[in-house]
């Protein structure tokens, strides 16, 4: 069917199409729900591994949980640019600098995808920024540790991005559609980041004795903060159970942490580096590695804002936000100008 077959005007046609779509959706909903209420339908949709979309009804708790989690994830991507950006001007070669620049750029893009996903839940990006800058929303504790050497860039790629992949791949199956779709692209790019860090450490570990020592030192410092990235133990987690029931999360904190340990224990052997845990050993009865848990008291202190770099990270973020005010104002003025109706031309006035 072609556009000329319709007698209705463009605006009327769009209204008719929208009305028809609403009627079809309502009919489909009635068929699936059998007349049950919205909450029951939501529960059935989640149980059937279907996606909740922005237009769908959802419980307030589900919406608030998603806003909290997606916002924290987005803030982490943006704040997470700082530790590695510290080494952009000191990368050992031009090739390494170009790769690191691309990675930092990727992290900015990840933040963009995630803020856009959060906006579909009815919260503005400006609101999320304000909550972060006011200290009312958090970002990942891992980014409050300093990068002391070039090997730290490798350790962040192998351990931090590796932990992110273990945590985020299941989010590609999150019950909320916009978040799940954003995570598909993010995880593809994170896999490159993890490989980049692994390659840096491999090169250092197979270089001079001094380079290997530097690589081992970085792994020693980043191992336990990376383990803490998965959050508190399941017995102390306040959000995991409900998030798993809603299928926002698919696995518990401890399950994801175990997967990460099992992955890294084998990779460390290939790297020629040692994971700094004397109790790390294969347990044939469990079919997994036994390991020493991270210091959760330290994790909570960092989350409260008492980590080594908390204040510096937030000071840098506030300064960047203030310095970019003129860009936001110019973009808003440009958008408003082009959204306003065009003034009639002289030819139109005299026609």
Secondary structure as a PSIPRED ss2 file (coil, helix, strand):
# PSIPRED VFORMAT (PSIPRED V4.0)

   1 X C   1.000  0.000  0.000
   2 X C   1.000  0.000  0.000
   3 X H   0.000  1.000  0.000
   4 X H   0.000  1.000  0.000
   5 X H   0.000  1.000  0.000
   6 X C   1.000  0.000  0.000
   7 X C   1.000  0.000  0.000
   8 X C   1.000  0.000  0.000
   9 X C   1.000  0.000  0.000
  10 X H   0.000  1.000  0.000
  11 X H   0.000  1.000  0.000
  12 X H   0.000  1.000  0.000
  13 X H   0.000  1.000  0.000
  14 X H   0.000  1.000  0.000
  15 X H   0.000  1.000  0.000
  16 X H   0.000  1.000  0.000
  17 X H   0.000  1.000  0.000
  18 X H   0.000  1.000  0.000
  19 X H   0.000  1.000  0.000
  20 X H   0.000  1.000  0.000
  21 X H   0.000  1.000  0.000
  22 X H   0.000  1.000  0.000
  23 X H   0.000  1.000  0.000
  24 X H   0.000  1.000  0.000
  25 X H   0.000  1.000  0.000
  26 X H   0.000  1.000  0.000
  27 X H   0.000  1.000  0.000
  28 X H   0.000  1.000  0.000
  29 X H   0.000  1.000  0.000
  30 X H   0.000  1.000  0.000
  31 X H   0.000  1.000  0.000
  32 X H   0.000  1.000  0.000
  33 X H   0.000  1.000  0.000
  34 X C   1.000  0.000  0.000
  35 X C   1.000  0.000  0.000
  36 X C   1.000  0.000  0.000
  37 X C   1.000  0.000  0.000
  38 X H   0.000  1.000  0.000
  39 X H   0.000  1.000  0.000
  40 X H   0.000  1.000  0.000
  41 X H   0.000  1.000  0.000
  42 X H   0.000  1.000  0.000
  43 X H   0.000  1.000  0.000
  44 X H   0.000  1.000  0.000
  45 X H   0.000  1.000  0.000
  46 X H   0.000  1.000  0.000
  47 X H   0.000  1.000  0.000
  48 X C   1.000  0.000  0.000
  49 X C   1.000  0.000  0.000
  50 X C   1.000  0.000  0.000
  51 X C   1.000  0.000  0.000
  52 X E   0.000  0.000  1.000
  53 X C   1.000  0.000  0.000
  54 X C   1.000  0.000  0.000
  55 X C   1.000  0.000  0.000
  56 X C   1.000  0.000  0.000
  57 X C   1.000  0.000  0.000
  58 X C   1.000  0.000  0.000
  59 X C   1.000  0.000  0.000
  60 X H   0.000  1.000  0.000
  61 X H   0.000  1.000  0.000
  62 X H   0.000  1.000  0.000
  63 X H   0.000  1.000  0.000
  64 X H   0.000  1.000  0.000
  65 X H   0.000  1.000  0.000
  66 X H   0.000  1.000  0.000
  67 X H   0.000  1.000  0.000
  68 X H   0.000  1.000  0.000
  69 X H   0.000  1.000  0.000
  70 X H   0.000  1.000  0.000
  71 X H   0.000  1.000  0.000
  72 X H   0.000  1.000  0.000
  73 X H   0.000  1.000  0.000
  74 X H   0.000  1.000  0.000
  75 X H   0.000  1.000  0.000
  76 X H   0.000  1.000  0.000
  77 X H   0.000  1.000  0.000
  78 X H   0.000  1.000  0.000
  79 X H   0.000  1.000  0.000
  80 X C   1.000  0.000  0.000
  81 X H   0.000  1.000  0.000
  82 X H   0.000  1.000  0.000
  83 X H   0.000  1.000  0.000
  84 X H   0.000  1.000  0.000
  85 X H   0.000  1.000  0.000
  86 X C   1.000  0.000  0.000
  87 X C   1.000  0.000  0.000
  88 X H   0.000  1.000  0.000
  89 X H   0.000  1.000  0.000
  90 X H   0.000  1.000  0.000
  91 X C   1.000  0.000  0.000
  92 X C   1.000  0.000  0.000
  93 X C   1.000  0.000  0.000
  94 X H   0.000  1.000  0.000
  95 X H   0.000  1.000  0.000
  96 X H   0.000  1.000  0.000
  97 X H   0.000  1.000  0.000
  98 X H   0.000  1.000  0.000
  99 X H   0.000  1.000  0.000
 100 X H   0.000  1.000  0.000
 101 X H   0.000  1.000  0.000
 102 X H   0.000  1.000  0.000
 103 X H   0.000  1.000  0.000
 104 X H   0.000  1.000  0.000
 105 X H   0.000  1.000  0.000
 106 X H   0.000  1.000  0.000
 107 X H   0.000  1.000  0.000
 108 X H   0.000  1.000  0.000
 109 X H   0.000  1.000  0.000
 110 X H   0.000  1.000  0.000
 111 X H   0.000  1.000  0.000
 112 X H   0.000  1.000  0.000
 113 X H   0.000  1.000  0.000
 114 X H   0.000  1.000  0.000
 115 X H   0.000  1.000  0.000
 116 X H   0.000  1.000  0.000
 117 X H   0.000  1.000  0.000
 118 X H   0.000  1.000  0.000
 119 X H   0.000  1.000  0.000
 120 X C   1.000  0.000  0.000
 121 X C   1.000  0.000  0.000
 122 X C   1.000  0.000  0.000
 123 X C   1.000  0.000  0.000
 124 X C   1.000  0.000  0.000
 125 X H   0.000  1.000  0.000
 126 X H   0.000  1.000  0.000
 127 X H   0.000  1.000  0.000
 128 X H   0.000  1.000  0.000
 129 X H   0.000  1.000  0.000
 130 X H   0.000  1.000  0.000
 131 X H   0.000  1.000  0.000
 132 X H   0.000  1.000  0.000
 133 X H   0.000  1.000  0.000
 134 X C   1.000  0.000  0.000
 135 X C   1.000  0.000  0.000
 136 X C   1.000  0.000  0.000
 137 X C   1.000  0.000  0.000
 138 X C   1.000  0.000  0.000
 139 X C   1.000  0.000  0.000
 140 X C   1.000  0.000  0.000
 141 X H   0.000  1.000  0.000
 142 X H   0.000  1.000  0.000
 143 X H   0.000  1.000  0.000
 144 X H   0.000  1.000  0.000
 145 X C   1.000  0.000  0.000
 146 X C   1.000  0.000  0.000
 147 X C   1.000  0.000  0.000
 148 X C   1.000  0.000  0.000
 149 X C   1.000  0.000  0.000
 150 X H   0.000  1.000  0.000
 151 X H   0.000  1.000  0.000
 152 X H   0.000  1.000  0.000
 153 X H   0.000  1.000  0.000
 154 X H   0.000  1.000  0.000
 155 X H   0.000  1.000  0.000
 156 X H   0.000  1.000  0.000
 157 X H   0.000  1.000  0.000
 158 X H   0.000  1.000  0.000
 159 X H   0.000  1.000  0.000
 160 X H   0.000  1.000  0.000
 161 X H   0.000  1.000  0.000
 162 X H   0.000  1.000  0.000
 163 X H   0.000  1.000  0.000
 164 X H   0.000  1.000  0.000
 165 X H   0.000  1.000  0.000
 166 X H   0.000  1.000  0.000
 167 X H   0.000  1.000  0.000
 168 X H   0.000  1.000  0.000
 169 X H   0.000  1.000  0.000
 170 X H   0.000  1.000  0.000
 171 X H   0.000  1.000  0.000
 172 X H   0.000  1.000  0.000
 173 X H   0.000  1.000  0.000
 174 X C   1.000  0.000  0.000
 175 X C   1.000  0.000  0.000
 176 X E   0.000  0.000  1.000
 177 X H   0.000  1.000  0.000
 178 X H   0.000  1.000  0.000
 179 X H   0.000  1.000  0.000
 180 X H   0.000  1.000  0.000
 181 X H   0.000  1.000  0.000
 182 X H   0.000  1.000  0.000
 183 X H   0.000  1.000  0.000
 184 X H   0.000  1.000  0.000
 185 X H   0.000  1.000  0.000
 186 X H   0.000  1.000  0.000
 187 X H   0.000  1.000  0.000
 188 X H   0.000  1.000  0.000
 189 X H   0.000  1.000  0.000
 190 X H   0.000  1.000  0.000
 191 X H   0.000  1.000  0.000
 192 X H   0.000  1.000  0.000
 193 X H   0.000  1.000  0.000
 194 X H   0.000  1.000  0.000
 195 X H   0.000  1.000  0.000
 196 X H   0.000  1.000  0.000
 197 X H   0.000  1.000  0.000
 198 X H   0.000  1.000  0.000
 199 X H   0.000  1.000  0.000
 200 X H   0.000  1.000  0.000
 201 X H   0.000  1.000  0.000
 202 X H   0.000  1.000  0.000
 203 X H   0.000  1.000  0.000
 204 X H   0.000  1.000  0.000
 205 X H   0.000  1.000  0.000
 206 X C   1.000  0.000  0.000
 207 X C   1.000  0.000  0.000
 208 X C   1.000  0.000  0.000
 209 X H   0.000  1.000  0.000
 210 X H   0.000  1.000  0.000
 211 X H   0.000  1.000  0.000
 212 X H   0.000  1.000  0.000
 213 X H   0.000  1.000  0.000
 214 X H   0.000  1.000  0.000
 215 X H   0.000  1.000  0.000
 216 X H   0.000  1.000  0.000
 217 X H   0.000  1.000  0.000
 218 X H   0.000  1.000  0.000
 219 X H   0.000  1.000  0.000
 220 X H   0.000  1.000  0.000
 221 X H   0.000  1.000  0.000
 222 X H   0.000  1.000  0.000
 223 X H   0.000  1.000  0.000
 224 X H   0.000  1.000  0.000
 225 X H   0.000  1.000  0.000
 226 X H   0.000  1.000  0.000
 227 X H   0.000  1.000  0.000
 228 X H   0.000  1.000  0.000
 229 X C   1.000  0.000  0.000
 230 X C   1.000  0.000  0.000
 231 X C   1.000  0.000  0.000
 232 X C   1.000  0.000  0.000
 233 X C   1.000  0.000  0.000
 234 X H   0.000  1.000  0.000
 235 X H   0.000  1.000  0.000
 236 X H   0.000  1.000  0.000
 237 X C   1.000  0.000  0.000
 238 X C   1.000  0.000  0.000
 239 X C   1.000  0.000  0.000
 240 X H   0.000  1.000  0.000
 241 X H   0.000  1.000  0.000
 242 X H   0.000  1.000  0.000
 243 X H   0.000  1.000  0.000
 244 X H   0.000  1.000  0.000
 245 X H   0.000  1.000  0.000
 246 X C   1.000  0.000  0.000
 247 X C   1.000  0.000  0.000
 248 X C   1.000  0.000  0.000
 249 X C   1.000  0.000  0.000
 250 X C   1.000  0.000  0.000
 251 X C   1.000  0.000  0.000
 252 X C   1.000  0.000  0.000
 253 X H   0.000  1.000  0.000
 254 X H   0.000  1.000  0.000
 255 X H   0.000  1.000  0.000
 256 X H   0.000  1.000  0.000
 257 X H   0.000  1.000  0.000
 258 X H   0.000  1.000  0.000
 259 X H   0.000  1.000  0.000
 260 X H   0.000  1.000  0.000
 261 X H   0.000  1.000  0.000
 262 X H   0.000  1.000  0.000
 263 X H   0.000  1.000  0.000
 264 X H   0.000  1.000  0.000
 265 X H   0.000  1.000  0.000
 266 X H   0.000  1.000  0.000
 267 X H   0.000  1.000  0.000
 268 X H   0.000  1.000  0.000
 269 X H   0.000  1.000  0.000
 270 X H   0.000  1.000  0.000
 271 X H   0.000  1.000  0.000
 272 X C   1.000  0.000  0.000
 273 X C   1.000  0.000  0.000
 274 X C   1.000  0.000  0.000
 275 X C   1.000  0.000  0.000
 276 X C   1.000  0.000  0.000
 277 X C   1.000  0.000  0.000
 278 X C   1.000  0.000  0.000
 279 X C   1.000  0.000  0.000
 280 X C   1.000  0.000  0.000
 281 X E   0.000  0.000  1.000
 282 X E   0.000  0.000  1.000
 283 X E   0.000  0.000  1.000
 284 X C   1.000  0.000  0.000
 285 X C   1.000  0.000  0.000
 286 X C   1.000  0.000  0.000
 287 X C   1.000  0.000  0.000
 288 X E   0.000  0.000  1.000
 289 X E   0.000  0.000  1.000
 290 X E   0.000  0.000  1.000
 291 X C   1.000  0.000  0.000
 292 X C   1.000  0.000  0.000
 293 X C   1.000  0.000  0.000
 294 X C   1.000  0.000  0.000
 295 X C   1.000  0.000  0.000
 296 X H   0.000  1.000  0.000
 297 X H   0.000  1.000  0.000
 298 X H   0.000  1.000  0.000
 299 X H   0.000  1.000  0.000
 300 X H   0.000  1.000  0.000
 301 X H   0.000  1.000  0.000
 302 X H   0.000  1.000  0.000
 303 X H   0.000  1.000  0.000
 304 X H   0.000  1.000  0.000
 305 X H   0.000  1.000  0.000
 306 X H   0.000  1.000  0.000
 307 X C   1.000  0.000  0.000
 308 X C   1.000  0.000  0.000
 309 X C   1.000  0.000  0.000
 310 X H   0.000  1.000  0.000
 311 X H   0.000  1.000  0.000
 312 X H   0.000  1.000  0.000
 313 X H   0.000  1.000  0.000
 314 X H   0.000  1.000  0.000
 315 X H   0.000  1.000  0.000
 316 X H   0.000  1.000  0.000
 317 X H   0.000  1.000  0.000
 318 X H   0.000  1.000  0.000
 319 X H   0.000  1.000  0.000
 320 X H   0.000  1.000  0.000
 321 X H   0.000  1.000  0.000
 322 X H   0.000  1.000  0.000
 323 X H   0.000  1.000  0.000
 324 X C   1.000  0.000  0.000
 325 X H   0.000  1.000  0.000
 326 X H   0.000  1.000  0.000
 327 X H   0.000  1.000  0.000
 328 X H   0.000  1.000  0.000
 329 X H   0.000  1.000  0.000
 330 X H   0.000  1.000  0.000
 331 X H   0.000  1.000  0.000
 332 X H   0.000  1.000  0.000
 333 X H   0.000  1.000  0.000
 334 X H   0.000  1.000  0.000
 335 X H   0.000  1.000  0.000
 336 X H   0.000  1.000  0.000
 337 X H   0.000  1.000  0.000
 338 X H   0.000  1.000  0.000
 339 X H   0.000  1.000  0.000
 340 X C   1.000  0.000  0.000
 341 X C   1.000  0.000  0.000
 342 X C   1.000  0.000  0.000
 343 X C   1.000  0.000  0.000
 344 X C   1.000  0.000  0.000
 345 X C   1.000  0.000  0.000
 346 X H   0.000  1.000  0.000
 347 X H   0.000  1.000  0.000
 348 X H   0.000  1.000  0.000
 349 X H   0.000  1.000  0.000
 350 X H   0.000  1.000  0.000
 351 X C   1.000  0.000  0.000
